[in-house]
Amino acid sequence: MSEIITQYGLLLLGLGCLFSFFMAWGVGANDVANAMGTSVGARAITIKQAIVIAMIFEFAGAWLAGGEVTSTIRSSIIDVETAGFNERPELLVYGMLSSLLAAGIWLIIASKYGWPVSTTHSIIGAIIGFAMVGISVDSVVWSQVWSIVASWVVSPIISGVIAFCLFMTVQRLVLATDDPFANAKKYVPFYIFLVGFVIAMVTMVKGLRHVGLEISFAQSAVMAVGFGIVTMAIGILMLRRIQESPAERAEDKFRSVERVFGVLMIFTACSMAFAHGSNDVANAIGPLAAINGVVQSGGVFATQSALPMWILLLGAIGIVAGLATWGYRVIATIGRHITELTPSRGFAAELAAATTVVIASATGIPVSTTHTLVGAVLGVGIARGIGALNLRVVGKIFLSWIVTLPVGAGLSIIFFFIFRAVLG
């Protein structure tokens, strides 16, 4: 039994809940814009509608597919044997509290200025910081850190290329034809099928494994095809209501076409929110699960611990609260400030980001939803010519990505020493 855990257990767990909610609030304020920014920027839905959709689907994703068992520390970043948590479990608790607080503060700063940063990298940076300075440099699994750094470059490039190619197919099959409206109605059902298929894959490959459902990649693919067909059928029914406006002007002709793509964007918004909630709630509640496990066992460290439902609920509520209060800031950056988005462009970006997440999950590459989505929006912008991009905003975003790991690490180190000094 650890004396410190016995003496301050309830206080530490209370702080853990508070910091975890704070971190989840930051995830909602910053990361949820990934799911919603393109749809809002393309004017397929309003910010209010985005908040309502995200509240329902982010919450459902976090609650239904956010996790039954979480690996508390074997996120492969810390080597448990080297760290010596069995002898001094309070060090793990201090570290996790510091990481949640550090990542949460960085997310608030980033959200205030509308920078879309990676919540995954914020928490990883914070955990690396406390482990490196508070325990030892050897306790960090550096090979994992370098693969995360590599994903900064790889994931935006992959999603950018996919978005570029997708938008070029839209140009060729629909926008650059003699009758864009008729072609939009003809081809959009296939794009809706693609959206349904990819999002079902995201959910099954990335989300449902948290619930303990072990579905193979092949089984996921078969179920995703079925889901894609159902989605396509619903889309066709919705498309029947859209009629071309009789105006002759080219602009109005494309307005009708974009209304067809607007239907598509509603599908991508709902499904991206669900997939995001199921995946990224872990950033806020993983460290809390570790703290809870140590406190409840009186200081006995376990690499695996059950995830109580109340922790999942706390994370889900925090995400929704963050989105409802500050989410609009980052939504504006992703949706309006990088490049001008229309529903046809926004759909290409969102589908490309989701596809990249599926590929990454299947191959085990650690990626950030933020990085993939920004890369995809850039890809769509480049398809229209480099002049379509706001390079100043792009530069600020890249800079915020680079500083995320060191800032998270630096803040976490400071808080770790404060906790150790105050509590012993």
C-alpha positions as CSV (number, residue, x, y, z in Angstrom):
1,M,0.0,0.0,0.0
2,S,1.2,3.5,-0.8
3,E,0.9,5.9,2.1
4,I,0.3,8.9,-0.2
5,I,-2.4,7.1,-2.1
6,T,-4.1,6.0,1.2
7,Q,-3.9,9.5,2.6
8,Y,-4.8,11.6,-0.4
9,G,-6.6,9.1,-2.6
10,L,-10.0,10.9,-2.7
11,L,-8.4,14.3,-3.3
12,L,-6.3,12.9,-6.2
13,L,-9.4,11.2,-7.8
14,G,-11.4,14.4,-7.4
15,L,-8.6,16.4,-9.1
16,G,-8.4,13.7,-11.8
17,C,-12.2,14.1,-12.5
18,L,-11.9,17.9,-12.6
19,F,-8.8,17.9,-15.0
20,S,-10.3,15.1,-17.1
21,F,-13.5,17.2,-17.6
22,F,-11.3,20.2,-18.4
23,M,-9.4,18.2,-21.0
24,A,-12.6,16.8,-22.5
25,W,-13.9,20.4,-22.7
26,G,-10.8,21.3,-24.7
27,V,-11.3,18.3,-27.0
28,G,-14.8,19.5,-27.7
29,A,-13.7,23.1,-28.3
30,N,-10.9,22.2,-30.6
31,D,-11.0,18.7,-32.1
32,V,-14.7,18.5,-32.8
33,A,-14.2,21.2,-35.4
34,N,-12.6,18.5,-37.5
35,A,-15.9,16.7,-37.7
36,M,-17.9,19.9,-38.2
37,G,-15.7,22.6,-39.8
38,T,-16.0,21.5,-43.4
39,S,-19.8,21.1,-43.3
40,V,-20.2,24.6,-41.7
41,G,-17.7,26.2,-44.1
42,A,-19.4,24.7,-47.1
43,R,-22.7,26.2,-45.7
44,A,-24.4,22.7,-45.8
45,I,-25.3,23.2,-42.2
46,T,-25.3,26.2,-39.8
47,I,-23.1,26.4,-36.7
48,K,-26.2,25.8,-34.5
49,Q,-27.1,22.7,-36.5
50,A,-23.5,21.6,-36.3
51,I,-23.6,21.9,-32.5
52,V,-26.8,19.9,-32.3
53,I,-25.6,17.2,-34.7
54,A,-22.3,17.0,-32.8
55,M,-24.0,16.9,-29.4
56,I,-26.0,13.9,-30.5
57,F,-23.4,12.0,-32.5
58,E,-20.2,12.9,-30.6
59,F,-22.1,11.9,-27.4
60,A,-23.4,8.6,-29.0
61,G,-19.9,7.8,-30.3
62,A,-18.2,8.5,-27.0
63,W,-20.9,6.6,-25.0
64,L,-21.5,3.6,-27.2
65,A,-18.1,3.1,-28.7
66,G,-15.8,5.0,-26.5
67,G,-14.4,2.1,-24.6
68,E,-15.1,-0.8,-22.2
69,V,-11.6,-1.6,-21.2
70,T,-8.8,1.0,-21.6
71,S,-5.1,0.3,-21.5
72,T,-4.2,2.8,-18.9
73,I,-0.5,3.3,-19.5
74,R,0.4,0.8,-22.2
75,S,-0.3,3.5,-24.8
76,S,3.3,2.4,-25.8
77,I,4.7,5.7,-24.7
78,I,6.0,4.7,-21.3
79,D,7.9,1.5,-20.5
80,V,6.2,0.4,-17.3
81,E,9.1,-1.8,-16.1
82,T,11.7,1.0,-16.4
83,A,9.3,3.6,-14.8
84,G,9.0,1.7,-11.5
85,F,5.4,2.5,-10.9
86,N,4.9,-0.7,-8.8
87,E,7.2,0.8,-6.1
88,R,5.9,4.3,-6.3
89,P,2.4,4.4,-7.8
90,E,1.8,8.0,-6.8
91,L,4.3,9.1,-9.5
92,L,1.9,7.7,-12.1
93,V,-1.0,9.6,-10.5
94,Y,1.0,12.9,-10.4
95,G,2.1,12.4,-14.0
96,M,-1.4,11.7,-15.3
97,L,-2.9,14.7,-13.4
98,S,-0.1,16.9,-14.8
99,S,-0.7,15.5,-18.4
100,L,-4.4,16.2,-18.3
101,L,-3.9,19.8,-16.9
102,A,-1.1,20.6,-19.3
103,A,-2.9,19.3,-22.4
104,G,-6.2,21.0,-21.3
105,I,-4.4,24.4,-20.9
106,W,-2.7,24.1,-24.3
107,L,-6.1,23.2,-26.0
108,I,-7.7,26.3,-24.4
109,I,-4.9,28.5,-25.7
110,A,-5.1,27.0,-29.2
111,S,-9.0,27.2,-29.3
112,K,-8.9,30.8,-28.2
113,Y,-6.9,31.7,-31.3
114,G,-8.8,29.2,-33.5
115,W,-5.8,27.0,-34.2
116,P,-6.8,23.4,-35.0
117,V,-4.2,21.4,-33.0
118,S,-4.1,17.6,-32.3
119,T,-5.5,16.6,-28.9
120,T,-3.8,13.2,-29.3
121,H,-0.4,14.9,-29.6
122,S,-1.2,17.3,-26.8
123,I,-1.7,14.5,-24.3
124,I,1.2,12.4,-25.7
125,G,3.5,15.4,-25.4
126,A,2.4,15.9,-21.8
127,I,3.0,12.2,-20.9
128,I,6.4,12.2,-22.6
129,G,7.4,15.4,-20.6
130,F,6.6,14.0,-17.1
131,A,8.1,10.6,-17.9
132,M,11.3,12.0,-19.2
133,V,12.0,14.5,-16.4
134,G,10.1,13.1,-13.5
135,I,11.1,9.4,-14.0
136,S,13.9,8.9,-16.5
137,V,14.7,9.4,-20.2
138,D,14.9,5.6,-20.6
139,S,11.3,5.2,-19.4
140,V,10.0,6.8,-22.7
141,V,9.6,4.4,-25.7
142,W,11.3,6.7,-28.2
143,S,10.6,4.6,-31.3
144,Q,6.9,5.3,-30.7
145,V,7.6,9.0,-30.4
146,W,9.4,9.1,-33.7
147,S,6.5,7.3,-35.4
148,I,4.1,10.0,-34.0
149,V,6.4,12.8,-35.4
150,A,6.5,11.0,-38.8
151,S,2.6,10.9,-38.8
152,W,2.6,14.7,-38.7
153,V,4.0,14.6,-42.3
154,V,2.4,11.4,-43.6
155,S,-1.2,11.8,-42.6
156,P,-1.9,15.3,-44.1
157,I,-0.1,14.3,-47.3
158,I,-2.2,11.1,-47.7
159,S,-5.5,12.9,-47.0
160,G,-4.5,15.8,-49.2
161,V,-3.8,13.5,-52.1
162,I,-7.1,11.6,-51.6
163,A,-9.0,14.9,-51.4
164,F,-7.3,16.2,-54.5
165,C,-8.2,13.0,-56.5
166,L,-11.8,13.0,-55.2
167,F,-12.4,16.6,-56.1
168,M,-11.0,16.0,-59.5
169,T,-13.5,13.2,-60.1
170,V,-16.3,15.6,-59.0
171,Q,-14.9,18.2,-61.5
172,R,-14.7,15.6,-64.3
173,L,-18.0,13.8,-63.7
174,V,-20.2,16.7,-62.6
175,L,-19.0,20.3,-62.5
176,A,-17.2,20.4,-65.9
177,T,-20.0,18.7,-67.9
178,D,-22.8,20.2,-70.1
179,D,-25.5,19.2,-67.6
180,P,-24.0,19.4,-64.1
181,F,-27.3,19.1,-62.3
182,A,-28.4,15.9,-64.1
183,N,-24.9,14.4,-63.6
184,A,-24.9,15.4,-59.9
185,K,-28.1,13.5,-59.3
186,K,-26.7,10.6,-61.3
187,Y,-23.3,10.3,-59.5
188,V,-24.0,11.7,-56.0
189,P,-25.7,8.4,-54.8
190,F,-22.4,6.6,-55.5
191,Y,-20.5,9.2,-53.4
192,I,-23.2,8.7,-50.7
193,F,-22.5,5.0,-50.8
194,L,-18.7,5.7,-50.5
195,V,-19.4,8.0,-47.5
196,G,-21.5,5.3,-45.7
197,F,-18.9,2.6,-46.4
198,V,-15.9,4.6,-45.2
199,I,-17.6,6.0,-42.1
200,A,-18.9,2.5,-41.2
201,M,-15.2,1.3,-41.6
202,V,-14.0,4.2,-39.4
203,T,-16.5,3.3,-36.7
204,M,-15.8,-0.5,-36.8
205,V,-12.1,-0.4,-37.2
206,K,-11.4,2.5,-34.8
207,G,-14.4,2.8,-32.6
208,L,-15.9,-0.6,-31.8
209,R,-12.7,-2.3,-30.7
210,H,-13.0,-0.1,-27.5
211,V,-16.3,-1.9,-26.7
212,G,-14.5,-5.2,-26.8
213,L,-16.1,-6.3,-30.1
214,E,-13.4,-8.1,-32.0
215,I,-14.5,-7.7,-35.6
216,S,-12.0,-8.7,-38.3
217,F,-11.1,-6.3,-41.0
218,A,-12.9,-8.5,-43.6
219,Q,-16.1,-8.7,-41.5
220,S,-16.0,-4.9,-41.0
221,A,-15.7,-4.5,-44.8
222,V,-18.8,-6.7,-45.5
223,M,-20.9,-4.9,-42.9
224,A,-19.7,-1.5,-44.2
225,V,-20.9,-2.4,-47.7
226,G,-24.3,-3.1,-46.3
227,F,-24.3,0.1,-44.4
228,G,-23.2,2.0,-47.5
229,I,-26.2,0.5,-49.5
230,V,-28.6,1.6,-46.8
231,T,-27.1,5.1,-46.7
232,M,-27.3,5.3,-50.5
233,A,-31.0,4.4,-50.4
234,I,-31.8,7.2,-47.8
235,G,-29.7,9.6,-49.9
236,I,-31.6,8.8,-53.1
237,L,-34.9,9.5,-51.3
238,M,-33.6,12.9,-50.1
239,L,-32.2,13.8,-53.5
240,R,-35.6,13.3,-55.2
241,R,-36.9,16.5,-53.4
242,I,-34.2,18.7,-55.0
243,Q,-35.3,20.3,-58.2
244,E,-33.2,22.5,-60.5
245,S,-34.0,26.2,-60.4
246,P,-35.2,27.4,-63.8
247,A,-32.7,30.3,-63.8
248,E,-30.4,30.3,-66.9
249,R,-27.4,31.9,-65.2
250,A,-24.4,29.6,-64.7
251,E,-24.1,30.6,-61.1
252,D,-27.6,29.5,-60.3
253,K,-27.1,26.3,-62.2
254,F,-24.2,25.4,-59.9
255,R,-26.3,26.5,-56.9
256,S,-28.7,23.7,-57.6
257,V,-25.7,21.3,-58.0
258,E,-24.3,22.4,-54.7
259,R,-27.7,21.8,-53.1
260,V,-27.3,18.1,-54.2
261,F,-23.9,17.9,-52.6
262,G,-25.3,19.6,-49.5
263,V,-27.4,16.5,-48.9
264,L,-24.1,14.5,-49.0
265,M,-22.5,16.8,-46.4
266,I,-25.2,16.1,-43.8
267,F,-24.2,12.4,-44.0
268,T,-20.5,13.2,-43.6
269,A,-21.1,15.6,-40.7
270,C,-23.2,13.1,-38.6
271,S,-20.9,10.1,-39.3
272,M,-17.6,12.0,-38.7
273,A,-19.0,13.2,-35.4
274,F,-19.8,9.7,-34.3
275,A,-16.4,8.3,-35.4
276,H,-14.6,11.2,-33.7
277,G,-16.5,10.8,-30.4
278,S,-15.8,7.0,-30.3
279,N,-12.1,7.6,-30.9
280,D,-10.9,10.8,-29.3
281,V,-12.8,10.7,-26.0
282,A,-9.9,8.3,-24.9
283,N,-7.5,11.3,-24.9
284,A,-9.5,12.9,-22.0
285,I,-10.5,9.8,-20.0
286,G,-7.5,7.4,-20.5
287,P,-5.4,9.2,-17.9
288,L,-8.4,9.4,-15.5
289,A,-8.9,5.6,-15.8
290,A,-5.3,5.1,-14.8
291,I,-5.7,7.4,-11.8
292,N,-9.0,5.7,-10.8
293,G,-7.4,2.2,-11.1
294,V,-4.5,3.2,-8.8
295,V,-6.6,4.9,-6.2
296,Q,-9.3,2.2,-6.0
297,S,-6.7,-0.5,-5.6
298,G,-5.0,1.5,-2.8
299,G,-1.8,2.0,-4.9
300,V,-1.5,-1.3,-6.7
301,F,-0.5,-0.6,-10.3
302,A,-2.2,-2.5,-13.1
303,T,-1.4,-2.1,-16.8
304,Q,-5.0,-2.9,-17.7
305,S,-8.0,-1.5,-15.7
306,A,-11.7,-1.7,-16.3
307,L,-13.2,1.6,-17.5
308,P,-16.3,2.5,-15.3
309,M,-19.2,4.0,-17.2
310,W,-19.2,7.2,-15.2
311,I,-15.8,8.1,-16.5
312,L,-17.0,7.6,-20.1
313,L,-20.1,9.8,-19.3
314,L,-17.8,12.5,-17.8
315,G,-15.7,12.6,-21.0
316,A,-18.8,12.6,-23.2
317,I,-20.4,15.5,-21.3
318,G,-17.1,17.5,-21.3
319,I,-16.7,17.1,-25.1
320,V,-20.3,18.4,-25.7
321,A,-19.8,21.3,-23.3
322,G,-16.6,22.4,-25.0
323,L,-18.2,22.3,-28.5
324,A,-21.2,24.3,-27.4
325,T,-19.2,27.1,-25.7
326,W,-16.0,27.6,-27.8
327,G,-16.3,25.2,-30.8
328,Y,-17.2,27.9,-33.2
329,R,-13.7,29.4,-33.2
330,V,-11.9,26.4,-34.7
331,I,-14.9,25.6,-36.9
332,A,-14.4,29.0,-38.5
333,T,-10.6,28.3,-39.2
334,I,-11.2,24.8,-40.7
335,G,-14.3,25.8,-42.6
336,R,-13.7,29.3,-43.8
337,H,-10.2,30.6,-43.4
338,I,-8.0,28.0,-45.2
339,T,-9.8,28.0,-48.5
340,E,-13.3,28.8,-49.6
341,L,-15.4,25.6,-49.3
342,T,-18.6,24.7,-51.2
343,P,-20.5,21.4,-50.4
344,S,-18.8,19.6,-53.4
345,R,-15.3,20.6,-52.0
346,G,-16.2,20.1,-48.4
347,F,-17.5,16.6,-49.1
348,A,-14.2,15.7,-50.9
349,A,-12.2,16.9,-47.8
350,E,-14.3,15.2,-45.2
351,L,-14.4,11.8,-47.1
352,A,-10.6,12.0,-47.7
353,A,-10.0,12.6,-44.0
354,A,-12.2,9.7,-43.0
355,T,-10.6,7.4,-45.6
356,T,-7.1,8.3,-44.3
357,V,-8.2,7.4,-40.7
358,V,-9.4,4.0,-41.9
359,I,-6.1,3.3,-43.8
360,A,-4.1,4.4,-40.8
361,S,-6.2,2.3,-38.3
362,A,-5.8,-0.8,-40.6
363,T,-2.1,-0.4,-40.8
364,G,-1.5,0.8,-37.2
365,I,0.0,4.2,-38.1
366,P,-0.8,6.7,-35.3
367,V,-2.5,9.7,-37.0
368,S,-4.4,12.8,-35.8
369,T,-7.8,13.6,-37.1
370,T,-6.9,17.3,-37.1
371,H,-3.9,16.8,-39.3
372,T,-5.7,14.6,-41.8
373,L,-8.6,17.0,-42.1
374,V,-6.4,20.1,-42.5
375,G,-4.4,18.1,-45.1
376,A,-7.6,17.2,-47.0
377,V,-8.9,20.8,-47.0
378,L,-5.4,21.9,-48.4
379,G,-5.7,19.2,-51.1
380,V,-9.1,20.5,-52.2
381,G,-7.6,24.1,-52.2
382,I,-4.6,23.0,-54.3
383,A,-7.0,21.3,-56.8
384,R,-8.3,24.8,-57.5
385,G,-4.8,26.3,-57.7
386,I,-2.4,27.5,-55.0
387,G,-4.0,31.0,-55.1
388,A,-7.2,29.5,-53.5
389,L,-5.3,28.9,-50.3
390,N,-4.8,31.4,-47.4
391,L,-1.1,30.7,-46.9
392,R,-0.9,32.9,-43.8
393,V,-3.5,30.8,-42.0
394,V,-1.8,27.6,-43.2
395,G,1.5,28.8,-41.8
396,K,0.0,29.5,-38.4
397,I,-1.6,26.1,-38.3
398,F,1.7,24.3,-39.1
399,L,3.5,26.3,-36.5
400,S,0.8,25.4,-33.9
401,W,1.3,21.7,-34.8
402,I,5.1,21.9,-34.3
403,V,4.9,23.5,-30.8
404,T,2.1,21.2,-29.5
405,L,4.4,18.4,-28.3
406,P,7.1,20.6,-26.6
407,V,4.4,22.9,-25.0
408,G,2.5,20.0,-23.6
409,A,5.7,18.4,-22.3
410,G,7.0,21.7,-20.7
411,L,3.7,22.4,-18.9
412,S,3.4,18.8,-17.7
413,I,6.9,18.9,-16.2
414,I,6.1,22.1,-14.3
415,F,2.9,20.6,-12.9
416,F,4.5,17.3,-12.1
417,F,7.1,19.0,-9.8
418,I,4.4,21.1,-8.2
419,F,2.3,18.0,-7.3
420,R,5.4,16.2,-6.0
421,A,6.5,19.2,-3.9
422,V,3.0,19.7,-2.4
423,L,2.0,16.1,-1.8
424,G,5.4,14.5,-1.4
